[in-house]
Amino acid sequence: MTRIRFLSADGSREQMVDAPAGTRLLDLAQANGQPLEGTCEGAMACSTCHVLVTGAEAGKLPPPSDEEEDMLDFAVGASRASRLACQIRLTAEITTLDVRMPPGVVDMSRR
């Protein structure tokens, strides 16, 4: 089981959620009312599920693919901690993650 701490963009609100291994982070976020659109439904054709993943165990995530890295170039407020939530599946090795919402969203599929 992984404990996710969702944080608002400004850090003023947080929500703790537990999820089993195999859960896709985008699905978990949406099911818990987080403001992630996920317009392309995981096809990596937008950056509307961009999040900032931090915490001691963030390094246990597999690195982003080249395709994910390319899409993150379009994300608002992207940093080294940026990931697409649609590309993260929780594993048994990860017990905690902090997931901060970005300061804004750009939907490249609507341009």
PyMOL commands that set and color helices and strands:
alter all, ss='L'
color gray80, all
select helices_A, chain A and resi 25-31+58-60+66-72+85-87+108-110
alter helices_A, ss='H'
color red, helices_A
select strands_A, chain A and resi 2-7+14-19+50-54+82-84+96-100
alter strands_A, ss='S'
color yellow, strands_A
deselect
rebuild
show_as cartoon
